[in-house]
Amino acid sequence: MSHITATPANKRPVDRSAHRNRLLVTTSVVLSIAFASFEARAADLKDMVGKWRWKEFTIEVAECQSSNICAKVVDGPKNIGMQLFAANLVVKDGNLYGQITHPETKEVYNTRFQQNGPDNWRLDGCTTARVCLSGEFARVKQ
């Protein structure tokens, strides 16, 4: 049902539903652009720099050669000093992807990192033998 408002004879009638539809489309476009901007920013490798808790391990992520990041186990029940990233992480579709080595089992997982705010990364990955894991990196507050 269209709402048309009567106007003087020299002006066209105003279709309020068309105006409302244009407003909704404009709002949707602006929100889509804002969301896409957040996704692109969320995938910045430098956002992962710092100390993180993953299960019973503390992982330190730092910038290293070729403007990439490196991660090593700095506290936990075993394998202190072990490098966690088996390959450089890459940015794709607003997420980070790469191979990580599990600090307890030393199995290598093809992993996706999704940022859930500045202090949390969600990890999902599987080995080539289809053993899968998921978990979270939570920033260690200092």
QUIURZI-V65774 format. One record per helix or strand. SS is the DSSP state (H for helix, E for strand). FROM is the first residue (numbers start at 1). LEN is the number of residues. If there is no record, write none. Layout:
ss = [SS | SS]
from = [FROM | FROM]
len = [LEN | LEN]
This chain:
ss = [E | E | H | H | E | E | H | E | E | E | E | E | E | E | E]
from = [4 | 14 | 16 | 45 | 50 | 57 | 65 | 68 | 83 | 85 | 90 | 95 | 108 | 120 | 132]
len = [2 | 2 | 27 | 4 | 5 | 8 | 3 | 8 | 1 | 1 | 3 | 7 | 8 | 7 | 8]
